[in-house]
Every structure is written in C-alpha cells, then in structure tokens.
Amino acid sequence: MQPGVGYRFSSSSSGITLDIGDPWPEPTVSNYRPLNPEIVGDKVYVTPGTVNRVVPLIGVTALDASTPPFITVTAEGYITIRLEYVPATFFPRSAEIVFYAGSVTPADTVTYGYYPLAKVNSVTVGPTTTYSLILLSYGNFVCNRLQSGANPAAWYWATITPQPGV
C-alpha cells in the first residue's frame, strides 16, 4: 500500500501507523471568477479571463500581466468589455476593459460592441467619495458580430462561466 489522498503513514520507534482520518476528502472549491471586477478605493481590478480566447487589456496592459492593471474611477458609470471590429482581420483583434461614466452603458455601433461587467456607484460625504461595484456579469466570453449589407451590426454575447470546483 502506498500513501495517497485521505490516508498517510507515520513511523516511530514503536512501529508504523496508518492514518485514515479523512479517506474521502471534499474537493477544494476554487472561488476564481474570470473577468470579475473588484474595487479597492477608487481602483478597479479585473481578474484575468478571455473574450473569444483573447486576454483583454486595460490601457496597453494585459489582464494577466505580472503587475495587474487597474482603472481609476472618478464618477458613477460602468466597467465594460469593449470589442473593436476591424474589416478583413481576425475578430476580435483585441478586447479592452474600459470605464464609461454615466447612467447608461454605451450603445453598440458598427465598429464597437460593449458588454457591462459592473455598475460603479458612489457616495460622497463631505470631501470624501467612496466607490462600490454592483456585479452584473463575469466569466469568459464569446462574442459574434453579424452584419448584412447596409443593416446595423448586431453583437451577440455568451458567457462561459466556470462551475464551482472546476
């Protein structure tokens, strides 16, 4: 018999013992959520994830960089994924996480598609403003952009959300 999950051997001058205190341990559950925005003060960090297998950027820095990028919020608004359509190139060529101030998310256009991840709220007491997030979505995403002739472009989003323990 070999040591393994749920049991182990110990040896001493009195002999060898077998410990089977937890023969079927519960699997470790991961709380990791891709593209999950989190706020610290006025800085929003987003956990790494993908959109159509592309790791999004904040500014010019990828979310999976060794020093995580952040967005500094200055008002109420939305943290969104923004994709750009460039004709005759692989779609999407890049994905960005951006902040838009205001009470509504940006509308999709022929060139840009948007998907909200979180709503930024603020409370001002005296000279101090405190920001918080309302989580709207997280996960890895797949996006398709369809356009026929001169008709407006339609952007379709799907979330590939990890299940607990996966």
N, C-alpha and C positions, 0 to 999 in steps of 0.2 A: 504494500500500500504506500502511496506517495502523498505528501501534504498537498492540499488543494483548497478550493473555496469552501468555507464552512467548517473546516477542521484543520488541526495542526498538531504536530508532535513536539514534546518537550523532553529533554533528558536531564537527569541529575545523577548524583551518586547512588540514589535508590533505584534507578532504572529509567524506563521510558514511559511517558504517559501520552494518551491520545485525548485531545480536547475536541468535542463535537458540540460545543455550546450553541452554535448557530449554524446548523447544517444546510439550511436554505435561506441565505441572507436575501433581503429585499434588494432589488437593483437600485443603484444610485440614480436618482432623478436629476436630470440637468434642467436648470432654470434658464438656460441660454435662449434668447429670442433674437433671431436675426432682424436687422433693421428696426431695432427697438430704441426710440428716442428716450433719453434720460436727461434731466436738468440738474445742474449744480450751480446755484446762484443765478447768474444770467447766461450761463454757458450750456448749450445743448450738445450732448454727445450722442452718437448713434452707433449701436453695435454693428459689426461687420455683417454683411449679407450680400445677396446678389439680386440683380434685375436682368433677366434674360442671360444669366451666367456672367454678367459684368458687375464688378465691385464698384459701387458708386463713389463719387468724390464729394468732398466738402472743399470748395475752392479748387485747388490743384492737388490736394492730398487725398489718397485713397483711404477709405474707412478702416482698412486692415493694416495701415502703417504702424510702425512700432511706437510712434508718438501719435495717439489718436487726435484727429482734427476735431474742431468744435465750431459751432455757430454761436455768436454773441447776439442775444435777442435784446431789442430796445423798445419793444411795444407788444401789444397783443397781435396775434396772427396765426400762421400755420407753418409747420415744418412739413415739407412735401418732397416727394421724389419728382424730379423733372427729367424727362427724356427728350432728346432732340432728334428729329428726323432730318437726315441729310440725303437727298436723292442719290441713287447709284452707289450707296455704301452699305456695309453690313449694318443692320438695325438691331438695337441702338448702338451707335458708335461709342457713346458714353452715357452715363447716368450721374445725376447730381442730387445731393440732398441740399435743399435751399429753404430759406425763411422768407415768407411773404407777410408783411404787416397788413392788417385789415381784418374785416369781419367776414370775408368770404374767401374761399380758395380760388386761385387763378383758373380761368376757363381754358380748356384745351383749344389749341389753334391748329392750323395745318402743319406747323413746324414743331410745336411743343405739346407734350402731354404731361399732365400733373396728377399725382396721387397723394392725398393727405395722410401723413403718419400720425400727427398730433396737433392739437389746438393749444396755443400758448395763451395763458391767462395772466393777468397782472393785478396786484392790489397795491395801491400807494397809500402809505400812512406817513404824513409829514414829508420829509425829504427822501424817505426810503421806499423803493419799489421792489416788491417781491414777485417773482415769476413762478408759475407752476404749469404742468402739462396735463392735458387730458388725452390719453392714448386712444387713437382712432383705429390703428391697424399696425401690425408688424408681420414679419415673415420674409421669406424670399419670394420674389415676384416674377411673373411672366406677363409681358405686355405685347399686344399686337396693335398695329396701326393699319387701318384699312381706308382706302380712298379710291373712288371710281370716278374718273373724268374730272369735271369741274365741281363735283359734290364736295361738301365739307369732309374732312378727315374724321374718322371715328377711332377712338382709343379704347381698347378693351384690356382690363387688368384682371389678373387672377393671383391669389396668394397661395403660396406653397408653405403652409405653416407646419413647423415640426411638432410632433406629438410628444407628450411627456415621456421621459425615459429614452428618447431616441437621440 
